Each structure stands twice: as C-alpha cells, then as structure tokens.
C-alpha cells in the first residue's frame, strides 16, 4: 500500500467534530507483540499488517468450515493473502466488533459496520471501514482502506447528474428548509449524493450536524454524531438539534418514527436523508404509506392526516440513483439491438428495425484488460411540485402518483441508462442489469 500514503490531515482537529466512541490505531501498536493481547486481537493486528503490504484497497475475511481466508482485490481480481484456523474466527469477530463499533459482543444475528483511523509511521492516515454480514460459518467481513477523505471532491457537479436534474438538486439543497430524500439499494451511491449535498452547504458557511452509522466521510466544520450498532436515529434528534444547525444529515431512515422526526426537523432547516427504495415513485408510496403504519390494530384517522400533511408540507425532493460502469472507448464493441427489445426494456422509441448500441470490449492497455474505465452515477430526480404535494396530503391510488410524476417530467433510471447505452457510454447489458424496469410500466 505504499502508493496510498498520500493522505495527510490534522486528525486531532478533525476528531473534535466527531461524537461517540472513535478508535485510533497506529502501525506501531500493530507491530507491538504485547503478551496481554488476546488471540483474537493478535489475529486482527496480523491481518491489518498483511493488508497494509497488499497494493489493493478492498479486502474480505471469509470463514469456511476448515479455515478463514483473507483475500485482497487488485485490478478487479481477488487474490488470497493469508489464512487462519476456523476455530479463531469467533474471537476475531469479537475484536473487530470491539475496535470498529465499540461493542464487546457483536449482535450475532445482525449485520454491523464501523470505521477506525489507522496512523502510519510517516504521519499519514487511513480510514478503515468494515461491514459484516452473517454467514453459515460466522461473520463475513469486508474491509476498505481510504488514504484520505476527499471532502473537496464531494461536489454535486461531479456525480453525473443531467443538467436539469442538477439544477433541481441545487435548488432543493440551497433552500433554507425542506427535506431532500436520496434513495436506492445498498451500493447505489446514496451516501456520496447525501454528503455532496451537505458539503455544498458547508462551503457556504452553514452550521451542520450529521447522524451516522458508520461515518463515511469526515466533513470539516460539521458536528458528526456516530450511532452505536442497533441504535435508533430518531432518539438522537434532540441532541443533534441542540445547537440549532441549519443543515441536518440523517444517514438512513428506516421507520415511521425516523421519518416523522426528520420531517419535523425539516420545518425550519434543510434535512438530507437516505433510505432504501428502488425508485422515486415507490419511495413516495412508502412514505405515504407510513401514515397508515398503525392501521392495524388501531385506526387513528387524525394521526394519519397529520402525518400526510407533514409530509406534503416539508418534503421538497426525492432522488434515486444507481452506479454504472463506463465502457472503455478504445475497445468497446458496436452491436445492433432490435428497437422492440429496447422498448420492452423500458425505452419508448416508437420505431422499427435495429439501433446501434455497445457491449463490453475484450480489454486493452487503456483499461488494463477490463473493458471498463470507471463508474458514474445515473439518477432520477423528482422535485415535489405543488400538485404532488396535494396528492401526498390525502389518500390517493398509486396511479395518481405515477401520472403526476410523469407530468412533472420524471425520467426513469432505466430510460436514462438505455439512452446512455445508445450513446455508447455503457453497455446494453449494464443498462438492463443495473436498473429496474420503470415503475410506471409495471403498474
């Protein structure tokens, strides 16, 4: 990892903005052979030292019946780094949970994630993120090293937004109040959109507080509150709003209580939040449906109406996104795809015959044999118009949301991706696999 030592920041001054427990390790502490170290801690130190010698950025620790394998990813390919006995995997998991999350006993049935700082002997630093999911032989870990947090690169202009959607995003983010909701599945680019939106306001000098688990970026000047594993976001709102920030970031909302707390906070400040839904319209339907969360066992009409009025008043924009792989222009291959296939996939064309699109090439020196140059984001952005606010404030069928969104100019993720395939930016296969069939075509 010698090439990763470009990172250098004044870490102590950054830490004063961070809330909660936050562990800092040094390479020297990893190299110390302390007799009091548990076998699990010694194993964690050995794994970190081995990964520091590896040229890649991403690592997995995967338990099997006979052993646990540690692998690193370099130039898109996985390579084994080391193994250790399967009997030690539970102790390894406990120490990872303690160091990264502050938990001395992980929740064995639940995934968890966390972050720590790792200091190098030359004064540079890594942010080391971990995410863990339960496997049949124990937790499967994914470690990612970052040499610096590019807060200066957190910029909405650089994320791939269409010009019209970029203007809509900036207008919503620059507003003094309202809720901007970013949605999509895991690894769809939600976090980079949320943090870039918040960073835009930070550059304008606005006070900012974030509620996160884990912390994805260090935001200079923001007060960042880290949640424990399993903690509810809405319970931290009183402390987050104690200094009356003009901007609040909620990394993920998952329940009625968290939606309600975020909307109430958006009455007099900007709230940027992330949630899990496939597209903008399903996200609206889910939010609208949260008002009926307590229909069973008790029907509370007054509470339902109050929530929907709150939603209509304070929701300002919904953005859904995906990450797609850009083709290498040097080796991509042109193919013809029947127009009817594109129409069935979600792109309205109204023509016959075949259209030229592209597929991944065999690889060349420019793309190091991968056929892919990099990834970019594609988005569907839905500003909440007065007409849509009227629908959110009362009971309406699903088709009303779909019709109004299309009238407001919503272009689906699939339509955007297929247009990029026709332009030669991505492959047809990538467009279809990375995006869902447009919601308005399924209903």
C-alpha positions in Angstrom: 0.0 0.0 0.0 2.9 2.3 -0.4 1.1 4.3 -3.1 -1.8 5.1 -0.7 0.2 7.2 1.7 -0.9 10.5 0.0 -3.4 11.1 2.9 -2.4 13.7 5.5 -4.7 15.7 7.6 -4.7 17.1 11.1 -6.6 14.2 12.6 -6.9 15.6 16.2 -8.5 18.8 15.0 -10.9 16.7 12.9 -11.8 14.4 15.8 -13.1 17.3 17.8 -16.1 17.5 15.5 -16.9 13.8 15.9 -19.3 12.5 18.5 -19.3 9.0 20.1 -16.6 6.5 20.5 -13.9 6.6 17.8 -10.9 4.4 17.8 -7.5 5.4 16.5 -4.7 2.8 16.0 -1.1 3.2 14.9 1.1 0.9 12.9 3.5 0.9 15.8 0.7 -0.6 18.1 0.0 -3.3 15.5 3.7 -4.3 15.5 3.9 -4.5 19.2 4.0 -8.1 20.5 2.1 -7.5 23.7 1.8 -10.6 25.9 -1.6 -9.4 27.2 -3.2 -9.4 23.7 -5.9 -12.0 23.2 -5.6 -14.4 20.3 -8.3 -12.6 18.5 -6.6 -9.2 18.9 -3.3 -10.6 17.8 -5.0 -12.0 14.7 -6.7 -8.7 13.9 -3.2 -7.0 14.1 -1.7 -9.6 11.8 -4.5 -9.2 9.3 -4.1 -5.4 9.2 -0.3 -5.7 8.8 -0.7 -8.1 5.9 -3.3 -6.0 4.2 -1.1 -2.9 4.5 1.5 -4.7 2.4 -1.0 -5.5 -0.3 -1.4 -3.0 -3.2 -5.2 -3.1 -3.2 -7.8 -1.1 -1.4 -10.5 -3.7 -0.6 -10.3 -6.9 1.5 -12.6 -9.7 2.6 -12.3 -12.1 5.5 -14.4 -15.2 4.7 -15.0 -18.1 7.1 -15.2 -21.7 5.8 -15.6 -25.0 7.6 -11.8 -25.7 7.7 -10.3 -22.2 7.8 -10.8 -18.5 7.3 -9.4 -16.9 4.2 -8.2 -13.3 3.8 -8.3 -12.0 0.2 -7.5 -8.7 -1.4 -8.8 -7.2 -4.6 -6.3 -5.8 -7.0 -7.2 -4.5 -10.5 -10.6 -6.2 -10.3 -9.3 -9.6 -9.3 -9.3 -11.3 -5.9 -6.0 -12.8 -4.5 -5.5 -14.7 -1.3 -3.3 -13.0 1.3 -3.4 -15.4 4.3 -5.4 -18.0 6.2 -6.0 -18.7 9.8 -7.8 -21.5 11.7 -11.6 -21.5 11.6 -11.6 -22.0 15.4 -10.2 -18.5 15.9 -12.8 -16.7 13.7 -15.3 -16.0 16.5 -12.5 -14.4 18.6 -11.5 -12.4 15.5 -15.1 -11.2 15.1 -15.4 -10.1 18.7 -12.3 -8.0 18.4 -13.4 -6.4 15.1 -16.7 -5.5 16.7 -15.0 -4.0 19.7 -12.4 -2.0 17.8 -14.6 -0.8 14.9 -18.0 -0.4 16.7 -17.2 -0.2 20.4 -19.2 -3.4 21.1 -17.6 -6.1 23.2 -20.1 -8.7 22.0 -21.4 -8.4 18.4 -25.1 -9.0 17.7 -24.7 -12.4 16.2 -27.9 -12.4 14.2 -27.4 -8.8 12.8 -25.0 -7.2 10.3 -22.9 -4.4 11.6 -20.4 -1.8 10.2 -17.9 0.7 11.6 -14.8 2.7 11.0 -11.5 3.5 12.7 -8.4 5.6 12.0 -5.1 3.9 11.3 -2.0 6.0 11.6 1.2 5.3 9.6 4.7 5.8 10.8 5.2 8.6 8.3 2.4 10.7 9.8 -0.2 9.8 7.2 -3.6 8.2 8.0 -6.0 5.6 6.6 -9.7 5.4 7.3 -10.5 1.7 7.6 -14.2 0.8 7.1 -15.7 -2.6 7.9 -19.0 -4.1 7.1 -20.1 -7.5 8.3 -22.9 -9.9 7.4 -23.7 -13.2 9.0 -22.7 -16.3 7.1 -23.2 -20.0 7.8 -19.7 -20.3 9.4 -19.7 -16.9 11.0 -19.4 -13.2 10.1 -18.1 -12.4 6.6 -16.1 -9.1 6.7 -15.4 -6.5 4.1 -12.6 -4.1 4.9 -12.0 -1.0 2.8 -9.0 1.4 3.2 -9.1 5.1 2.2 -6.0 7.2 2.3 -7.8 10.5 2.5 -11.4 11.7 2.6 -11.8 13.9 -0.4 -14.2 16.4 1.1 -13.0 18.8 -1.6 -14.3 16.3 -4.2 -17.7 16.0 -2.6 -19.4 18.0 -5.3 -22.8 17.6 -6.9 -21.3 18.8 -10.2 -19.0 15.7 -10.4 -21.5 12.9 -9.8 -23.1 12.6 -13.3 -26.3 14.5 -12.9 -28.1 15.6 -16.0 -28.1 19.4 -16.3 -31.8 19.8 -15.5 -31.7 17.4 -12.5 -28.5 19.1 -11.3 -30.3 22.5 -11.2 -33.2 20.9 -9.3 -30.9 19.3 -6.8 -29.0 22.6 -6.2 -32.3 24.5 -5.8 -33.6 22.0 -3.2 -30.2 21.8 -1.3 -29.8 25.6 -1.2 -33.3 26.1 0.2 -33.5 27.3 3.8 -35.8 24.4 4.8 -37.3 21.2 3.5 -36.3 17.5 3.2 -34.2 16.1 0.4 -34.5 12.3 0.3 -32.0 10.1 -1.5 -33.0 6.6 -2.1 -31.7 3.4 -3.7 -30.4 -0.1 -2.7 -27.1 -0.7 -1.0 -24.0 0.4 -3.0 -26.1 2.6 -5.3 -24.3 5.9 -4.5 -26.7 7.3 -1.9 -24.0 8.3 0.5 -21.9 10.3 -2.0 -25.0 12.3 -3.0 -26.0 13.0 0.6 -22.5 14.1 1.6 -22.0 16.2 -1.5 -25.3 18.0 -0.8 -24.2 18.7 2.8 -20.7 19.7 1.7 -22.3 22.3 -0.6 -23.9 24.0 2.4 -20.8 23.6 4.5 -18.8 25.5 1.8 -21.4 28.3 2.1 -20.7 28.5 5.9 -23.9 26.9 7.3 -23.8 25.1 10.6 -24.2 21.3 10.0 -24.8 18.3 12.2 -24.8 14.7 11.0 -26.2 11.5 12.5 -24.4 8.5 11.0 -23.6 4.8 11.3 -20.9 4.4 10.2 -19.2 7.7 9.3 -18.5 7.7 5.6 -16.6 11.0 5.3 -15.0 13.4 7.6 -16.7 16.8 7.0 -14.5 19.7 8.1 -16.6 22.0 10.3 -19.6 19.6 10.8 -20.6 18.1 14.1 -20.8 14.4 13.3 -22.6 12.1 15.7 -21.8 8.4 15.4 -24.5 5.9 16.4 -23.9 2.6 18.1 -24.9 -0.6 16.3 -28.6 -1.2 16.6 -29.4 2.4 17.9 -32.4 4.3 16.5 -31.7 7.5 14.7 -34.8 9.4 16.0 -33.6 9.1 19.6 -30.6 11.2 18.9 -32.5 14.1 17.3 -32.8 16.2 20.5 -29.0 16.2 21.0 -28.4 16.7 17.2 -30.6 19.7 17.1 -29.4 21.2 20.4 -27.2 23.8 18.7 -29.9 24.6 16.1 -27.9 23.6 12.9 -29.1 24.9 9.6 -28.4 21.5 7.9 -29.0 18.0 9.3 -27.8 14.8 7.6 -29.6 11.6 8.6 -27.6 8.8 7.0 -30.6 6.4 6.8 -34.2 6.4 7.9 -36.0 3.1 8.3 -39.1 3.5 10.4 -42.2 5.7 10.9 -40.6 7.4 13.9 -37.5 8.3 12.0 -39.5 9.6 9.0 -41.7 11.7 11.3 -38.7 13.1 13.3 -36.9 14.0 10.0 -39.9 15.8 8.6 -40.5 17.8 11.8 -36.8 18.9 11.7 -37.2 20.0 8.1 -39.8 22.6 9.1 -37.0 25.2 9.8 -33.8 23.7 8.3 -32.5 21.6 5.4 -32.6 17.8 6.2 -30.8 15.5 3.8 -31.6 11.8 4.4 -31.1 8.4 2.8 -33.5 5.5 2.7 -33.9 2.2 0.9 -36.4 2.1 -2.1 -35.8 1.2 -5.7 -37.1 4.3 -7.4 -38.6 7.7 -6.6 -42.2 6.7 -7.0 -42.0 3.6 -4.8 -40.2 5.8 -2.3 -43.2 8.3 -2.3 -45.6 5.5 -1.9 -43.7 4.1 1.0 -43.6 7.5 2.7 -47.3 8.0 2.1 -48.0 4.5 3.4 -46.1 5.2 6.7 -49.1 7.3 7.7 -51.1 4.1 7.8 -48.4 2.3 9.8 -50.9 1.9 12.8 -54.0 1.0 10.8 -53.7 -2.4 12.4 -54.5 -2.9 15.2 -55.8 0.7 15.7 -57.2 3.1 13.1 -56.2 6.6 14.0 -57.5 8.9 11.3 -56.3 12.1 12.9 -52.8 10.8 13.2 -52.8 9.6 9.6 -54.0 13.0 8.3 -51.4 14.9 10.4 -48.6 12.8 9.1 -49.6 13.2 5.5 -49.9 17.0 5.9 -46.4 17.0 7.5 -45.1 15.0 4.5 -46.7 17.3 1.9 -45.5 20.4 3.7 -41.8 19.5 4.2 -40.7 17.0 1.5 -39.0 19.0 -1.2 -37.3 16.5 -3.5 -36.7 12.7 -4.0 -33.6 11.4 -5.8 -33.0 7.8 -6.8 -29.7 6.6 -8.2 -27.5 3.8 -9.4 -23.8 3.3 -10.2 -23.0 2.1 -13.7 -19.7 1.1 -15.3 -18.5 3.2 -18.3 -17.1 1.4 -21.3 -13.6 1.8 -22.4 -13.8 3.8 -25.7 -10.7 2.1 -27.1 -12.0 -1.5 -27.1 -15.8 -1.4 -26.8 -17.7 -3.3 -29.5 -20.6 -2.0 -31.5 -23.7 -4.2 -31.9 -27.2 -3.8 -33.2 -30.2 -4.3 -30.9 -33.8 -4.6 -32.2 -35.8 -1.5 -31.3 -38.6 -3.7 -30.0 -36.1 -5.1 -27.4 -35.3 -1.6 -26.2 -38.9 -0.7 -25.9 -39.6 -3.8 -23.9 -36.7 -3.0 -21.6 -38.2 0.4 -20.9 -37.2 3.0 -23.5 -40.1 4.4 -25.5 -38.9 4.8 -29.1 -41.9 4.3 -31.4 -39.7 3.0 -34.3 -38.9 -0.3 -36.0 -35.7 -2.0 -37.1 -32.4 -2.1 -35.1 -30.4 0.5 -33.3 -26.7 0.6 -32.7 -25.6 0.1 -29.1 -22.5 -1.2 -27.5 -21.1 -4.0 -25.4 -18.1 -4.5 -23.2 -14.8 -5.0 -25.2 -12.2 -7.6 -24.7 -9.9 -5.3 -22.9 -6.9 -3.2 -23.9 -3.9 -1.4 -22.4 -6.0 1.7 -21.7 -8.4 -0.2 -19.4 -5.9 -2.7 -18.2 -7.8 -5.6 -19.8 -11.1 -4.9 -18.0 -13.1 -3.3 -20.8 -14.2 -0.7 -18.1 -12.8 2.7 -17.3 -14.7 3.8 -14.2 -18.1 4.1 -12.7 -20.5 7.0 -12.7 -23.9 7.7 -11.3 -27.3 7.8 -13.1 -30.3 9.4 -11.4 -34.0 10.1 -11.4 -34.8 13.4 -9.6 -38.4 14.3 -8.6 -38.9 17.8 -7.2 -42.1 17.8 -5.2 -44.4 20.1 -7.2 -47.5 21.8 -5.7 -49.7 19.3 -7.5 -47.7 16.4 -6.0 -47.9 18.0 -2.5 -51.7 18.0 -2.9 -51.6 14.2 -3.6 -49.3 13.5 -0.6 -51.6 15.3 1.7 -54.6 12.9 1.2 -55.4 9.4 0.2 -54.9 8.7 -3.5 -54.3 5.5 -5.6 -50.9 4.6 -6.8 -51.7 5.5 -10.4 -52.1 9.2 -9.3 -48.5 9.4 -8.1 -47.3 7.8 -11.3 -49.3 10.1 -13.5 -48.3 13.2 -11.7 -44.6 12.3 -11.6 -44.6 11.8 -15.4 -46.4 15.1 -15.9 -43.7 16.7 -13.7 -41.0 15.4 -16.1 -39.7 12.3 -14.2 -37.4 10.2 -16.4 -36.8 6.7 -15.0 -33.4 5.2 -14.2 -33.9 2.5 -17.0 -34.7 5.2 -19.6 -31.6 7.1 -18.7 -29.4 4.0 -18.7 -30.7 2.9 -22.1 -30.1 6.3 -23.6 -26.5 6.0 -22.3 -26.3 2.6 -24.0 -27.3 4.2 -27.3 -24.7 6.9 -26.8 -22.1 4.3 -26.3 -21.3 5.2 -22.7 -22.4 1.9 -21.1 -23.3 -1.5 -22.5 -26.9 -2.6 -23.1 -26.4 -5.4 -20.6 -25.2 -2.9 -18.0 -28.2 -0.7 -18.5 -30.6 -3.6 -18.0 -28.9 -5.3 -15.1 -28.1 -2.1 -13.1 -31.6 -0.5 -13.3 -35.2 -1.8 -12.6 -38.0 -1.9 -15.1 -39.7 1.5 -14.9 -42.3 1.5 -12.2 -44.9 3.2 -14.4 -44.6 0.3 -16.8 -45.3 -2.3 -14.1 -48.4 -0.6 -12.8 
